Amino acid sequence: MSSAQYLLENRPHSVAHLFLSRVEATPEREAYRFPVAREDGSEEWHSLTWAQTARRVKAIAAGLLALGLRTEERVAISSSTRVEWILADLGVMCAGAAATAVYPSTNGEETAYILADSDSRAIFVENAGQLAKVAAHQDALPGLRYAILFDPAPETAGFDGLDVLTLAELERRGDAYLAQHPDAVESAVGDIAPEQLATLIYTSGTTGR
């Protein structure tokens, strides 16, 4: 058997499996480094180890499970590049769901089209501006149930049929869920099969009607 054939026949079932394997292998190694704004407008760099990343990813995954998310259901992410984007993406995968990326510059009508076409059940949004694009097209999105904000917004009430919560609140719900179901995330990852949907990507050539 060639090395390539061996790797193919023994490949991990999913990215979620790969992630948990890396956490187990190098828990204290640095996984991500990211900028955080200071009050004076400058930035300082923070980092997360693989173990710290796993704690947040598992909380996000468990939070989604607590919301009732099921296998292969879609969860959109509408945000610029930031560490929370990565955590959300991995959290969706570790819940056994499938992520759908939305460019933050996409207008409200096209955002609604992607959410409807993918049948997304929840969406992570960077800020109030991204949330407003979704809220303006709620009537066209009957399947969308939840919006999770990376940056807390001053006003998140008044969205009929759409529950809005912060990422911090989702993680708190996830921690509470894990207290009752400590193996929930590992079980969800263990159930992922190689042919299972992992992500949907709408490129510039696929977002048109």
WOGI-V871940 format. One record per run of one state. SS is the DSSP state (@ for helix, = for strand, . for the rest). FROM is the first residue (numbers start at 1). LEN is the number of residues. Records with the same first field share a line. If there is no record, write none. Layout:
SS = FROM-LEN / FROM-LEN
This chain:
. = 1-2 / 10-5 / 26-4 / 38-5 / 67-7 / 79-4 / 95-3 / 103-5 / 119-1 / 126-2 / 136-2 / 141-5 / 150-13 / 181-3 / 191-8 / 202-8
@ = 3-7 / 15-11 / 50-17 / 83-12 / 108-11 / 128-8 / 138-3 / 167-14 / 184-7
= = 30-8 / 43-7 / 74-5 / 98-5 / 120-6 / 146-4 / 163-4 / 199-3
